[in-house]
Amino acid sequence: MGKVSIGLRGWRFDEDEVFAADGTVRPLDNMPPGARQRVLRLSGLIGEPCDACYLLYGQDEIERCRPAQVIYGEPGGEVLLCNAHETDFVYWFRKAGGQAVAGETELQDRFHEWFADGGRAPEAFGGVEHVEESPEDVPEAPDPQAELPGIEAEIAAMDDEELARLDVDLSDLDI
């Protein structure tokens, strides 16, 4: 099995860690902790606006923000981007110091600061090429509006620090 993105490009999962042999999503308690944490986090981020668009337009003009299609960074410090702003992030990461905070939750803050200060990829920067191989063969990702199997028990077992990292509000859940 290969690596797959679910919902948003960027975070890559070992297909056999997230999907059962029949193509359904594994119960959360059957996923390795790292994959489980990212799947939980993704379920709350799909449909959110691009961070760069939000920095440009703000809450008052949220309708101008494009939905995120890409995610980079660690859970709790991720950067959500539309296709148009992914190039800015990749440029920042590769050429403007972003690698210094790779793997850290402060990656989000550092990128936001750079972008808010006018940082952009130059037009000559080539951007990102994506290769999609057999996207029709990837099992369907879980519907972020649907209940994930085992999620209530999984969240109830988490300590306060884990919940804070995932930005989960227990009052929103029926547990």
N, C-alpha and C positions, 0 to 999 in steps of 0.2 A: 504494500500500500504506500501511497505517496503523501506529500504534504498538501494541505488544502487551506484556503481561506474560507471563513464562514461569515456571511453577512457583509463584512467590510474587508477590502484587501489590506494586507499588511501583516496582521498576526497570522502565523501559519501553524497549523495543527497536524500532528501525525494522524492520518485518517483513521487508523485502527484504534487510536486512543479516544476518539470522539464518536465514531459511528460503529454500530454493530455490523456483523456480516450481512444482515438483511437490509442494510442501508438506513435503518432508523438510528436516531440519536440514542447513545447509551444513557442509562440513568446516571445522574451526577455522581452518585457514590461509587460508580464503576469507572470513573475517569481518574487519571492521576491528578494530584492536587493542583499542579500548574495549569493544566488544561481546564480543569473544573473552574478555577478562579477566572481564567480568561473568558470562558463561555458564559459564566454568570455576569461578568462585567459587560461583555458584548450585548447580552440580552437587554441591558438598560441603555446602551449607546446607539443602537441602530435607529436611524431616523432623526438623530440629533443634527444640529447645523454644523457646518465647517467652522472650526475655531478661527481661521483667518478671516472668513466672511463676517463672523460675529465681531471680531476686533475692528473690522472696517465699518460695519453698519450698526452694531449694538442692538440692544433689546427693542429700541424704538422702531427699528426698521428690520426686524427679524425676518419679515417676509422676503427680503432681498437676499437673505443667506441661502446658499445652496446646501442641500443635505450632504452630510459626510459620506464619502465612498471609500475612504482609506483611514487606517488607524496605525499609528506608530507609537512606540514607547511602552512603558510598563503600566500595569493596572494601577489606577489611581493617579497616574501622571501622564496619561496618554494624550496624544495630539490627534484630533479628528480633522480630516481635510477633504475637500472636494477635489475633483481631478485638476481643476485650474490652479489650485494652490499647493498641490503635492510637489510640484517642481520647486516652489519656494522652500519648502521644508527640506527636500533632498539637497538643494544647494546649501542651505544653512548647515545641515548635518555634515556634508562632505567638505565644504569649502570655508565655512564661516564659524567653525568652532563647536558645532553641535556634538561631534564625537566625544568631546570631553565629558559629557554628561550621559553618554550611552549607558543604558541599564539602570539609570537613576530616575526617580519620580520627578526630580527637578527639571527634567528634559522639557516638560510642558511649559513650565514658567520661563525657562531660558528662551525657548522658541517664541513664546508670546511676547516677551520683552523685545527680542530682535525684530519681529514682524511689526509690532506696534511702533518701534522707532524708525520704521520706514524700510526695514530690510526686505529685499526682494531678490529673486534670481535674475541675473542679467539675461537679456533675450538670447544671447549667444549660448547660454547654458542649455544643453541638449534635452534635459528633462529625463523622464522615466519611460522606458518601453516595457510594456507588460506582455507576457506570452500566456495566452490561455490555451491550454491543451485539454481538449475533451471536456469543456465545462458541463456538458449534458450528462456526463458520467458521475459527477459529484452528487452525492445524496443531498436532498433538500435540507437546508439549515432549519433549525427550529424557528417557529414563528415567535418573534419577540413579544407578541401580545398574548400568546398561548402559554399555558402553564408548562414548565419543564418538569419531566418526571423526577420526583424526589427532591425538588427544590426547597419545599417547606422544611423538611427534616434537615436538609443540608444547612440551611441558613440558621435554623434554630440551634444547631450544634456549634455554630461559630462563636468565638469570643468577640468582645467589643472591638479589639484591634483589627481582627479580620473583617468585621462588618464595616468599620470605618474605612479600611482600604478599598473595599468594594463599593462604598457609598450606598449602602443598603439601609433603608428606613423600614424597620420592622412593622411600623404602624400601617404601611402600605400593603402588608401581606395578611392573608387570612390564616394565621397559624396560632 
